[in-house]
Amino acid sequence: MTDTVLVRPARIEDRDAVWPLARELATSYDVQLEAYARVFERSVQADDALVLVAEWHGAVIGYLLGQAHHTFHANGQALWIEELMVRVDHRGAGVGRALMAAAEDWARERGAAYVALATRRAADFYLALDFEASATYFKRRL
């Protein structure tokens, strides 16, 4: 199937197609439509954010949201993957892998030193992509 999957930068008009996937991804928060729409539009337009969608036969079946940020320790930029979601009926077909490859290409073009993320449910997927466990993730709700 991956030969017919198109990975491309998201556009504002993709907002409604990504919405159900973003809601499905969220387990710690109740995603609110108004806040989602605001963040989606801001992220699509920001130079330091990456929003990709995966299309199959014209339908959005996955998305990736990442943020580039500057670091002292890596002597420059890094890409943090905030969210990666593939529609359940398309998992295991290379869609997530294609989204991650496109994100890595974007990061390389910007001169980023690395790509990082946190995951609770998809460690095996990232290990298969040659990611390595690096740190424990902590968060504090505000």
mmCIF file of the C-alpha atoms, coordinates in Angstrom:
data_MODEL
# 
_entry.id   MODEL 
# 
loop_
_atom_site.group_PDB 
_atom_site.id 
_atom_site.type_symbol 
_atom_site.label_atom_id 
_atom_site.label_alt_id 
_atom_site.label_comp_id 
_atom_site.label_asym_id 
_atom_site.label_entity_id 
_atom_site.label_seq_id 
_atom_site.pdbx_PDB_ins_code 
_atom_site.Cartn_x 
_atom_site.Cartn_y 
_atom_site.Cartn_z 
_atom_site.occupancy 
_atom_site.B_iso_or_equiv 
_atom_site.pdbx_formal_charge 
_atom_site.auth_seq_id 
_atom_site.auth_comp_id 
_atom_site.auth_asym_id 
_atom_site.auth_atom_id 
_atom_site.pdbx_PDB_model_num 
ATOM 1   C CA . MET A 1 1   ? 0.000   0.000  0.000  1.00 0.00 ? 1   MET A CA 1 
ATOM 2   C CA . THR A 1 2   ? 2.831   2.474  0.724  1.00 0.00 ? 2   THR A CA 1 
ATOM 3   C CA . ASP A 1 3   ? 3.467   2.941  -3.005 1.00 0.00 ? 3   ASP A CA 1 
ATOM 4   C CA . THR A 1 4   ? 0.083   4.688  -3.236 1.00 0.00 ? 4   THR A CA 1 
ATOM 5   C CA . VAL A 1 5   ? 0.423   6.668  0.019  1.00 0.00 ? 5   VAL A CA 1 
ATOM 6   C CA . LEU A 1 6   ? 1.260   10.306 -0.471 1.00 0.00 ? 6   LEU A CA 1 
ATOM 7   C CA . VAL A 1 7   ? 3.010   12.074 2.419  1.00 0.00 ? 7   VAL A CA 1 
ATOM 8   C CA . ARG A 1 8   ? 2.853   15.844 2.141  1.00 0.00 ? 8   ARG A CA 1 
ATOM 9   C CA . PRO A 1 9   ? 2.834   18.989 4.256  1.00 0.00 ? 9   PRO A CA 1 
ATOM 10  C CA . ALA A 1 10  ? -0.571  19.611 5.749  1.00 0.00 ? 10  ALA A CA 1 
ATOM 11  C CA . ARG A 1 11  ? -2.688  22.496 4.543  1.00 0.00 ? 11  ARG A CA 1 
ATOM 12  C CA . ILE A 1 12  ? -5.300  24.473 6.459  1.00 0.00 ? 12  ILE A CA 1 
ATOM 13  C CA . GLU A 1 13  ? -8.028  22.613 4.567  1.00 0.00 ? 13  GLU A CA 1 
ATOM 14  C CA . ASP A 1 14  ? -6.778  19.295 6.068  1.00 0.00 ? 14  ASP A CA 1 
ATOM 15  C CA . ARG A 1 15  ? -7.899  20.400 9.533  1.00 0.00 ? 15  ARG A CA 1 
ATOM 16  C CA . ASP A 1 16  ? -11.223 18.550 9.527  1.00 0.00 ? 16  ASP A CA 1 
ATOM 17  C CA . ALA A 1 17  ? -9.671  15.350 8.153  1.00 0.00 ? 17  ALA A CA 1 
ATOM 18  C CA . VAL A 1 18  ? -6.952  15.275 10.834 1.00 0.00 ? 18  VAL A CA 1 
ATOM 19  C CA . TRP A 1 19  ? -9.392  16.066 13.677 1.00 0.00 ? 19  TRP A CA 1 
ATOM 20  C CA . PRO A 1 20  ? -10.724 12.496 14.225 1.00 0.00 ? 20  PRO A CA 1 
ATOM 21  C CA . LEU A 1 21  ? -7.177  11.120 14.230 1.00 0.00 ? 21  LEU A CA 1 
ATOM 22  C CA . ALA A 1 22  ? -6.024  13.702 16.787 1.00 0.00 ? 22  ALA A CA 1 
ATOM 23  C CA . ARG A 1 23  ? -8.973  12.842 19.011 1.00 0.00 ? 23  ARG A CA 1 
ATOM 24  C CA . GLU A 1 24  ? -8.182  9.131  18.743 1.00 0.00 ? 24  GLU A CA 1 
ATOM 25  C CA . LEU A 1 25  ? -4.542  9.706  19.689 1.00 0.00 ? 25  LEU A CA 1 
ATOM 26  C CA . ALA A 1 26  ? -5.332  11.648 22.859 1.00 0.00 ? 26  ALA A CA 1 
ATOM 27  C CA . THR A 1 27  ? -5.539  9.524  25.988 1.00 0.00 ? 27  THR A CA 1 
ATOM 28  C CA . SER A 1 28  ? -4.417  12.037 28.619 1.00 0.00 ? 28  SER A CA 1 
ATOM 29  C CA . TYR A 1 29  ? -6.464  15.001 27.454 1.00 0.00 ? 29  TYR A CA 1 
ATOM 30  C CA . ASP A 1 30  ? -9.907  15.687 26.031 1.00 0.00 ? 30  ASP A CA 1 
ATOM 31  C CA . VAL A 1 31  ? -9.103  17.408 22.726 1.00 0.00 ? 31  VAL A CA 1 
ATOM 32  C CA . GLN A 1 32  ? -11.354 20.430 22.281 1.00 0.00 ? 32  GLN A CA 1 
ATOM 33  C CA . LEU A 1 33  ? -12.271 21.337 18.698 1.00 0.00 ? 33  LEU A CA 1 
ATOM 34  C CA . GLU A 1 34  ? -11.735 25.089 19.050 1.00 0.00 ? 34  GLU A CA 1 
ATOM 35  C CA . ALA A 1 35  ? -8.295  24.690 20.650 1.00 0.00 ? 35  ALA A CA 1 
ATOM 36  C CA . TYR A 1 36  ? -7.352  21.984 18.148 1.00 0.00 ? 36  TYR A CA 1 
ATOM 37  C CA . ALA A 1 37  ? -8.335  24.205 15.198 1.00 0.00 ? 37  ALA A CA 1 
ATOM 38  C CA . ARG A 1 38  ? -6.283  27.099 16.567 1.00 0.00 ? 38  ARG A CA 1 
ATOM 39  C CA . VAL A 1 39  ? -3.187  24.951 17.165 1.00 0.00 ? 39  VAL A CA 1 
ATOM 40  C CA . PHE A 1 40  ? -3.554  23.166 13.827 1.00 0.00 ? 40  PHE A CA 1 
ATOM 41  C CA . GLU A 1 41  ? -3.682  26.398 11.857 1.00 0.00 ? 41  GLU A CA 1 
ATOM 42  C CA . ARG A 1 42  ? -0.810  27.946 13.808 1.00 0.00 ? 42  ARG A CA 1 
ATOM 43  C CA . SER A 1 43  ? 1.319   24.814 13.372 1.00 0.00 ? 43  SER A CA 1 
ATOM 44  C CA . VAL A 1 44  ? 0.652   24.515 9.636  1.00 0.00 ? 44  VAL A CA 1 
ATOM 45  C CA . GLN A 1 45  ? 1.791   28.114 9.176  1.00 0.00 ? 45  GLN A CA 1 
ATOM 46  C CA . ALA A 1 46  ? 4.789   28.133 11.568 1.00 0.00 ? 46  ALA A CA 1 
ATOM 47  C CA . ASP A 1 47  ? 8.332   27.853 10.228 1.00 0.00 ? 47  ASP A CA 1 
ATOM 48  C CA . ASP A 1 48  ? 9.499   25.808 13.208 1.00 0.00 ? 48  ASP A CA 1 
ATOM 49  C CA . ALA A 1 49  ? 6.612   23.320 13.156 1.00 0.00 ? 49  ALA A CA 1 
ATOM 50  C CA . LEU A 1 50  ? 6.019   20.372 10.877 1.00 0.00 ? 50  LEU A CA 1 
ATOM 51  C CA . VAL A 1 51  ? 2.585   18.976 10.150 1.00 0.00 ? 51  VAL A CA 1 
ATOM 52  C CA . LEU A 1 52  ? 2.497   16.147 7.630  1.00 0.00 ? 52  LEU A CA 1 
ATOM 53  C CA . VAL A 1 53  ? -0.446  14.130 6.393  1.00 0.00 ? 53  VAL A CA 1 
ATOM 54  C CA . ALA A 1 54  ? -0.533  10.745 4.721  1.00 0.00 ? 54  ALA A CA 1 
ATOM 55  C CA . GLU A 1 55  ? -3.141  10.397 1.992  1.00 0.00 ? 55  GLU A CA 1 
ATOM 56  C CA . TRP A 1 56  ? -4.421  7.219  0.415  1.00 0.00 ? 56  TRP A CA 1 
ATOM 57  C CA . HIS A 1 57  ? -6.864  7.503  -2.485 1.00 0.00 ? 57  HIS A CA 1 
ATOM 58  C CA . GLY A 1 58  ? -7.520  11.118 -1.482 1.00 0.00 ? 58  GLY A CA 1 
ATOM 59  C CA . ALA A 1 59  ? -8.326  10.375 2.177  1.00 0.00 ? 59  ALA A CA 1 
ATOM 60  C CA . VAL A 1 60  ? -6.137  11.453 5.088  1.00 0.00 ? 60  VAL A CA 1 
ATOM 61  C CA . ILE A 1 61  ? -5.138  8.260  6.899  1.00 0.00 ? 61  ILE A CA 1 
ATOM 62  C CA . GLY A 1 62  ? -2.379  9.577  9.145  1.00 0.00 ? 62  GLY A CA 1 
ATOM 63  C CA . TYR A 1 63  ? -0.591  12.649 10.390 1.00 0.00 ? 63  TYR A CA 1 
ATOM 64  C CA . LEU A 1 64  ? 2.573   13.754 12.148 1.00 0.00 ? 64  LEU A CA 1 
ATOM 65  C CA . LEU A 1 65  ? 3.136   16.878 14.241 1.00 0.00 ? 65  LEU A CA 1 
ATOM 66  C CA . GLY A 1 66  ? 6.666   17.938 15.125 1.00 0.00 ? 66  GLY A CA 1 
ATOM 67  C CA . GLN A 1 67  ? 8.443   20.982 16.500 1.00 0.00 ? 67  GLN A CA 1 
ATOM 68  C CA . ALA A 1 68  ? 11.981  22.076 15.668 1.00 0.00 ? 68  ALA A CA 1 
ATOM 69  C CA . HIS A 1 69  ? 13.786  23.714 18.542 1.00 0.00 ? 69  HIS A CA 1 
ATOM 70  C CA . HIS A 1 70  ? 17.257  24.972 19.301 1.00 0.00 ? 70  HIS A CA 1 
ATOM 71  C CA . THR A 1 71  ? 19.501  23.109 21.722 1.00 0.00 ? 71  THR A CA 1 
ATOM 72  C CA . PHE A 1 72  ? 22.830  23.868 23.366 1.00 0.00 ? 72  PHE A CA 1 
ATOM 73  C CA . HIS A 1 73  ? 23.756  20.215 23.873 1.00 0.00 ? 73  HIS A CA 1 
ATOM 74  C CA . ALA A 1 74  ? 23.362  19.262 20.192 1.00 0.00 ? 74  ALA A CA 1 
ATOM 75  C CA . ASN A 1 75  ? 24.971  22.411 18.842 1.00 0.00 ? 75  ASN A CA 1 
ATOM 76  C CA . GLY A 1 76  ? 21.850  23.415 16.971 1.00 0.00 ? 76  GLY A CA 1 
ATOM 77  C CA . GLN A 1 77  ? 18.361  22.209 16.176 1.00 0.00 ? 77  GLN A CA 1 
ATOM 78  C CA . ALA A 1 78  ? 16.521  19.043 17.051 1.00 0.00 ? 78  ALA A CA 1 
ATOM 79  C CA . LEU A 1 79  ? 13.117  17.827 15.928 1.00 0.00 ? 79  LEU A CA 1 
ATOM 80  C CA . TRP A 1 80  ? 10.678  16.694 18.605 1.00 0.00 ? 80  TRP A CA 1 
ATOM 81  C CA . ILE A 1 81  ? 7.843   14.534 17.313 1.00 0.00 ? 81  ILE A CA 1 
ATOM 82  C CA . GLU A 1 82  ? 4.781   15.511 19.307 1.00 0.00 ? 82  GLU A CA 1 
ATOM 83  C CA . GLU A 1 83  ? 2.227   13.262 17.646 1.00 0.00 ? 83  GLU A CA 1 
ATOM 84  C CA . LEU A 1 84  ? 2.119   10.476 15.078 1.00 0.00 ? 84  LEU A CA 1 
ATOM 85  C CA . MET A 1 85  ? -1.149  8.758  14.305 1.00 0.00 ? 85  MET A CA 1 
ATOM 86  C CA . VAL A 1 86  ? -2.242  6.353  11.588 1.00 0.00 ? 86  VAL A CA 1 
ATOM 87  C CA . ARG A 1 87  ? -5.823  5.238  11.098 1.00 0.00 ? 87  ARG A CA 1 
ATOM 88  C CA . VAL A 1 88  ? -6.260  1.804  12.667 1.00 0.00 ? 88  VAL A CA 1 
ATOM 89  C CA . ASP A 1 89  ? -7.227  0.108  9.388  1.00 0.00 ? 89  ASP A CA 1 
ATOM 90  C CA . HIS A 1 90  ? -3.947  1.259  7.778  1.00 0.00 ? 90  HIS A CA 1 
ATOM 91  C CA . ARG A 1 91  ? -1.497  0.371  10.537 1.00 0.00 ? 91  ARG A CA 1 
ATOM 92  C CA . GLY A 1 92  ? 1.278   -2.060 9.716  1.00 0.00 ? 92  GLY A CA 1 
ATOM 93  C CA . ALA A 1 93  ? 1.377   -1.024 6.049  1.00 0.00 ? 93  ALA A CA 1 
ATOM 94  C CA . GLY A 1 94  ? 4.279   1.442  6.214  1.00 0.00 ? 94  GLY A CA 1 
ATOM 95  C CA . VAL A 1 95  ? 2.293   4.664  6.642  1.00 0.00 ? 95  VAL A CA 1 
ATOM 96  C CA . GLY A 1 96  ? 3.901   5.576  9.970  1.00 0.00 ? 96  GLY A CA 1 
ATOM 97  C CA . ARG A 1 97  ? 7.308   4.699  8.574  1.00 0.00 ? 97  ARG A CA 1 
ATOM 98  C CA . ALA A 1 98  ? 6.688   6.991  5.572  1.00 0.00 ? 98  ALA A CA 1 
ATOM 99  C CA . LEU A 1 99  ? 5.611   9.866  7.842  1.00 0.00 ? 99  LEU A CA 1 
ATOM 100 C CA . MET A 1 100 ? 8.711   9.434  10.010 1.00 0.00 ? 100 MET A CA 1 
ATOM 101 C CA . ALA A 1 101 ? 11.004  9.272  6.954  1.00 0.00 ? 101 ALA A CA 1 
ATOM 102 C CA . ALA A 1 102 ? 9.548   12.534 5.657  1.00 0.00 ? 102 ALA A CA 1 
ATOM 103 C CA . ALA A 1 103 ? 10.005  14.144 9.085  1.00 0.00 ? 103 ALA A CA 1 
ATOM 104 C CA . GLU A 1 104 ? 13.634  13.019 9.196  1.00 0.00 ? 104 GLU A CA 1 
ATOM 105 C CA . ASP A 1 105 ? 14.208  14.479 5.725  1.00 0.00 ? 105 ASP A CA 1 
ATOM 106 C CA . TRP A 1 106 ? 12.712  17.792 6.892  1.00 0.00 ? 106 TRP A CA 1 
ATOM 107 C CA . ALA A 1 107 ? 14.930  17.771 9.978  1.00 0.00 ? 107 ALA A CA 1 
ATOM 108 C CA . ARG A 1 108 ? 18.060  17.005 7.934  1.00 0.00 ? 108 ARG A CA 1 
ATOM 109 C CA . GLU A 1 109 ? 17.283  19.864 5.537  1.00 0.00 ? 109 GLU A CA 1 
ATOM 110 C CA . ARG A 1 110 ? 17.161  22.207 8.543  1.00 0.00 ? 110 ARG A CA 1 
ATOM 111 C CA . GLY A 1 111 ? 20.476  20.887 9.860  1.00 0.00 ? 111 GLY A CA 1 
ATOM 112 C CA . ALA A 1 112 ? 18.936  19.220 12.910 1.00 0.00 ? 112 ALA A CA 1 
ATOM 113 C CA . ALA A 1 113 ? 21.194  16.998 14.974 1.00 0.00 ? 113 ALA A CA 1 
ATOM 114 C CA . TYR A 1 114 ? 18.533  14.452 15.904 1.00 0.00 ? 114 TYR A CA 1 
ATOM 115 C CA . VAL A 1 115 ? 14.868  13.496 16.045 1.00 0.00 ? 115 VAL A CA 1 
ATOM 116 C CA . ALA A 1 116 ? 13.336  12.572 19.395 1.00 0.00 ? 116 ALA A CA 1 
ATOM 117 C CA . LEU A 1 117 ? 9.963   11.687 20.854 1.00 0.00 ? 117 LEU A CA 1 
ATOM 118 C CA . ALA A 1 118 ? 8.219   10.127 23.804 1.00 0.00 ? 118 ALA A CA 1 
ATOM 119 C CA . THR A 1 119 ? 5.896   7.158  23.517 1.00 0.00 ? 119 THR A CA 1 
ATOM 120 C CA . ARG A 1 120 ? 3.921   4.985  25.831 1.00 0.00 ? 120 ARG A CA 1 
ATOM 121 C CA . ARG A 1 121 ? 2.341   2.573  23.359 1.00 0.00 ? 121 ARG A CA 1 
ATOM 122 C CA . ALA A 1 122 ? 4.558   2.380  20.277 1.00 0.00 ? 122 ALA A CA 1 
ATOM 123 C CA . ALA A 1 123 ? 8.079   1.580  21.499 1.00 0.00 ? 123 ALA A CA 1 
ATOM 124 C CA . ASP A 1 124 ? 8.413   -1.442 19.207 1.00 0.00 ? 124 ASP A CA 1 
ATOM 125 C CA . PHE A 1 125 ? 7.570   0.706  16.168 1.00 0.00 ? 125 PHE A CA 1 
ATOM 126 C CA . TYR A 1 126 ? 10.303  3.246  16.960 1.00 0.00 ? 126 TYR A CA 1 
ATOM 127 C CA . LEU A 1 127 ? 12.852  0.568  17.843 1.00 0.00 ? 127 LEU A CA 1 
ATOM 128 C CA . ALA A 1 128 ? 12.200  -0.974 14.407 1.00 0.00 ? 128 ALA A CA 1 
ATOM 129 C CA . LEU A 1 129 ? 13.080  2.442  12.912 1.00 0.00 ? 129 LEU A CA 1 
ATOM 130 C CA . ASP A 1 130 ? 16.473  2.347  14.717 1.00 0.00 ? 130 ASP A CA 1 
ATOM 131 C CA . PHE A 1 131 ? 15.506  4.791  17.453 1.00 0.00 ? 131 PHE A CA 1 
ATOM 132 C CA . GLU A 1 132 ? 17.074  4.058  20.814 1.00 0.00 ? 132 GLU A CA 1 
ATOM 133 C CA . ALA A 1 133 ? 15.765  4.621  24.309 1.00 0.00 ? 133 ALA A CA 1 
ATOM 134 C CA . SER A 1 134 ? 17.512  7.685  25.672 1.00 0.00 ? 134 SER A CA 1 
ATOM 135 C CA . ALA A 1 135 ? 15.814  9.123  28.745 1.00 0.00 ? 135 ALA A CA 1 
ATOM 136 C CA . THR A 1 136 ? 12.820  8.962  31.002 1.00 0.00 ? 136 THR A CA 1 
ATOM 137 C CA . TYR A 1 137 ? 10.045  11.376 30.103 1.00 0.00 ? 137 TYR A CA 1 
ATOM 138 C CA . PHE A 1 138 ? 8.564   13.544 32.826 1.00 0.00 ? 138 PHE A CA 1 
ATOM 139 C CA . LYS A 1 139 ? 5.702   16.003 32.663 1.00 0.00 ? 139 LYS A CA 1 
ATOM 140 C CA . ARG A 1 140 ? 3.809   18.185 35.060 1.00 0.00 ? 140 ARG A CA 1 
ATOM 141 C CA . ARG A 1 141 ? 0.304   19.388 34.275 1.00 0.00 ? 141 ARG A CA 1 
ATOM 142 C CA . LEU A 1 142 ? -0.268  23.101 34.567 1.00 0.00 ? 142 LEU A CA 1 
# 
